[in-house]
């Protein structure tokens, strides 16, 4: 273990973990799909996918669809991480 100042916070931390998120977006005429893959520093992989359809009356703007699909995928990744953390905490509390 080591100590360092966490960038921008001034908080001294004893261990910094680096996790990687890969975000892939596939765009089609009427839909955009995004997949977020989180890989932790100890090899745990969490994968989520979300698809966003374009509303019928909307102007085709693939970039906007990609942003929405990416936001949904990252939101789903956040929910999945929170769910796993709650389950892990509950398991530890039960012993």
N, C-alpha and C positions, 0 to 999 in steps of 0.2 A: 504494500500500500504506500501511497505517497500523498502529500498535501500540496494543493495549489489553489490559487484564487480563481474562482469561477468567473469567466469573462463578463465584464460589465456589472457584476453584482457586488464584488468585494467580499463575497462569502468564501471562507476557506473550506475546501472540501477534501476529504481523505481519499476519494476514489471517483474517477470520471469514467463513465461507460459510454461507448460509442455504438450506436445502433444505426443501421442503414435502412432507408426506405427507397424502394424502387417504384416508380409510378409509370405505368404504361397506359397510353390512351389510343383507342382505335376509333376513328371517325368514319361514319358512313353518311349517306345523304340525309336520313331521317333519325339517326341515333348516334350517340357517342357512348363508348364503354370505357371504363377505367378499371385497372387492377392495381392495387397497392400491395406490395410485398415488403414486410418488415423482417429483417434478420437481426437478431440480438447478438451481443458479443459472446454469448455462450451457445450460439447455434440454433436457438429457437426461431422458427419461421412462422409468421402469421400472414395469411394471404386472404384478401377480400376483393370482391369485384362488384361493381355497380354499373347499371346501364341507364342512360337518360334518353328518352324519346323526344323528338322535336314535336311541339304542338302543331297541329295542322295549319293554323293560321299564321304561324311565325315565319319570318323571313329566314331563309337558310343562312346560318352564320356558324360554321363549324367550330370556330374558336370559342364561341360562347358555350356551345354544347360540350366541348372538351373541358372548359373550366367548370361547368356544372357537374359533369361526370367525375372529374378529379376531386372536386369538393365533396361529393357524395361518398366516393371511395375512401377518402381520408377521414371523413366523419364516421364511416362504418368501422374503419381501422381503430379510431379512438374509442368507439363503443365496445369493440371486441377486447381491446386492452383493458378497459375499465372493468368489463365483465370478468376477464381472467384474473385481474388483481383482486376483485371481490371474492371470487371463488377460492383463490389461494389464501387470502386473509381468513376466510371462514374455516378452511381446512386447518390452518395453523391454530386458530382459536379453539378448535375442537380437540386439538392435540393429536 
